[in-house]
Amino acid sequence: MTENEQIFWNRILELSQSQLTQATYEFFVLDARLIKVDNQTATIYLDKMKELFWEKNLKPVILTAGFEVFNAEIAVVYVFDDEQVAAAESIENPSIPNQTIPSAPNLPPVNSDLNPKYRFDNFIQGKGNQWAFAAALAVANDPGGIYNPFFIWGGPGLGKTHILNAIGNTVLENNPTARVKYITTENFINQFITHIRLKDMDSLKEEFRNLDVLLIDDIQFLAKQSMSGTQEEFFNTFDALYKAGKQIVLTSDRTPDQLNDLEKRLVTRFGWGLIQDITPPDFETRVAILEDKIQEYPYVFPADTVSYLAGQFNSNVRELEGALKDISLVANFKQVGTITVDIAAEAIRARKQDGPKMTVIPIEEIQSQVGKFYGVTVKEIKATKRTQNIVLARQVAMFLTREMTDNSLPKIGKEFGGRDHSTVLHAYNKIKNMIAQDDSLRIEIDTIRNNIK
């Protein structure tokens, strides 16, 4: 890269960072790179899915940097394989995108009902949500663009509501006059019923059909309203917004095709844009979520406690948040400042006893299933013999015991031949690190876990 090319690229990065939110900049810009500038054309390497964002949002940045460094209008072509950097067709006279959404005139202001706490910069990304997050950023910065409608599905407590609100908050940051509305499907139904009773459907239509961005949560509940006329009203609202180029984002606990009681024409429309799922967070993401959440509490959470908690709850974020509240209650009662694994285990044990009855997994069952898989006996797992297959089985059994039960480290050590708690922690961390690098071991452990009742 020549000196001018380097200056040109640094200026693009500088301008981009000043104009975008930090989360948007890091995701869409930071890993791109300049290949060359030749014949007043810049060749830029980036991920294919990020091309649209660059096309719509960063042409003015490239234009500015081009005139500053080369005193010329620099066109741009994007390449997606660094083995192929040949110049593509030039892009002439790039137009400057306008993120401002014109609001309909003479309309009363709309209450967005957004939660200001839910933003992109405090959403924890992981393997289970990274593509939904990327698409949501694109939607927020280009509402009504290529991802319209945007349909997000997944189980409860995985961040769908957070993403909906983050989209709305970002749109309003970019354009404070935009008409943005977040609403749950239940509230939409209730409003529809109320307006029917008051014979005031016109005001409902005026509010919803003149939005710039509609964010509707838990659309699966609309499937239960087949006889009330609510689906008909939502269909007409959807069509009015879509035809006007307005953004629609929906969440559900299942895919559109699985919404069995929803009218076919609605299911078809939900698939017109992008459908993206969110899956439960993996262990590393749960640790990151916990490290973020514990900042709200005046206690010290050692690393082994955080790891223990991340292993106890693997379905959704709400369970993690609930567990932290229970731990805070126990810590306040005991007047302690450091949350040990034992204190965390005590709080979780009480939570499980107060909540729905949960299966208690005996340590012996874990040892037995691990032994069967690796061809060793429970007696060998508990003994001191250190052949390779026995050591692996022993460490995997300790790892699963810590993840699948609420036993303390000393208790686990006692059940493994009277070993010290530090031995258990070492085994746990070793297997955790190995899983991150060895897919075969991860599959083995998942198979064993599924066999444990």
KAKA-V280423 format. One line per field, one symbol per residue. ss: DSSP state (A for helix, B for strand, O for the rest). psi: psi as a letter, one per 30 degrees, with the letter a starting at -180 (. if undefined). burial: b if it has 9 or more other C-alpha atoms within 8 Angstrom, else e. A space follows every 50 residues. Layout:
ss = ???
psi = ???
burial = ???
This chain:
ss = OOAAAAAAAAAAAAAAAAAOOAAAAAAAOOOOBBBBBBOOBBBBBOOAAA AAAAAAAOAAAAAAAAAAAAOOOOBBBBBOOOOOOOOOOOOOOOOOOOOO OOOOOOOOOOOOOOOOOOOAAAOOOOOOOAAAAAAAAAAAAOOOOOOOOB BBBOOOOOOAAAAAAAAAAAAAAAOOOOOBBBBBAAAAAAAAAAAAAOOO AAAAAAAAOOOOBBBBBOAAAAAAAOOOOAAAAAAAAAAAAAAOOOBBBB BBOOOAAAOOOOOAAAAAAAOOOBBBBOOOOOAAAAAAAAAAAAAAOOOB BOAAAAAAAAAAOOOOAAAAAAAAAAAAAAAAAAOOOBBOAAAAAAAAAA AAAAOOOOOOOOAAAAAAAAAAAAOOOAAAAAOOOOOAAAAAAAAAAAAA AAAAOOOOAAAAAAAOOOOOAAAAAAAAAAAAAAAAAOAAAAAAAAAAAA AOO
psi = kleeeeeeeeeeeeeeefflleeeeeefeegllkeljkhhkkjkklkeff eeeeeffgeeeeeeeeeeefhljjlkkklgjffjgkkakkjkhkkjljfk jkkklhkllkjfgkjffjlefgkjkaefgeeeeeeeeeeefikgbeijlk jklllkgfgeeeeeeeeeeeefeejffkjkkkkleeeeeeeeeeeeeghh feeeeeeefglekkjkkhfffffghffffeeeeeeeeeeeeefgglkkkk llgllefgiegkkeeeeeefgebkkklklkkleeeeeeeefeefffkhlk jlefeeeeefffjgeleeeeeeeeeeeeeeeeefhlfkjleeeeeeeeee eeefakklkkjkeeeeeeeeeeeghlleeeefafkhleeeeeeeeeeeee eeeflgkleeeeeefhghllfeeeeeeeeeeeeeeffjeeeeeeeeeeef fk.
burial = eeeebbbbbebbbebbbeeeeeebbbbbbeebebbbbeebbbbbbbeeeb bebbebbbbbbbbebbbebeeeebbbbbbbeeeebeeeeeeeeeeeeeee beeeeeeeeeeeebeeebbbeebebbebbbebbbbbbbbbbbbbbebbbb bbbbbebbbbebbbbbbbbbbbebbeebbbbbbbbeebbebbeebbeeeb beebbebbbbbbbbbbbbbbbbbebbeeebbeeebebbebbbeeebbbbb bbbbbeeebeebbeebbeebbebbbbbbbbbbbebbbbbbbebbeeeeee bbeebbbbbbbbbbebbebbbebbebbbebbeeeeeeebbbebbbebbbe bbbeeeeeeebebebbbbbbbbebebbbebbbeeeeeeebbebbbbbbbb bbbbbbbbbebbbbbbeebbbebbbebbbebbebbeeeeebbeebeebee eee
